[in-house]
Amino acid sequence: MNRVIKIILIITGIAFLTFGGYELIKPESSVDIGIVEFETQNNSNAYITLGIGLAILLLGLFVNQKQS
């Protein structure tokens, strides 16, 4: 059972990191004025998603490790 939880945490962490990375690089809106195009981004939510994904991934990697 612990192995299943560990795998679920790792997969969820990777999914959050992937989604956070996508949110970090995609433009939210763009304005095209003639030959000039402006793009804006708000990365605050992307950083939160990346942080949560990293925490879940580390939890999945280090949960239930046996100490010698």
Secondary structure, DSSP 4 states (H G I P E B T S, - for coil): -HHHHHHHHHHHHHHHHHHHHHHHHS-SEEEEETTEEEEE---HHHHHHHHHHHHHHHHHHHTTPPP-
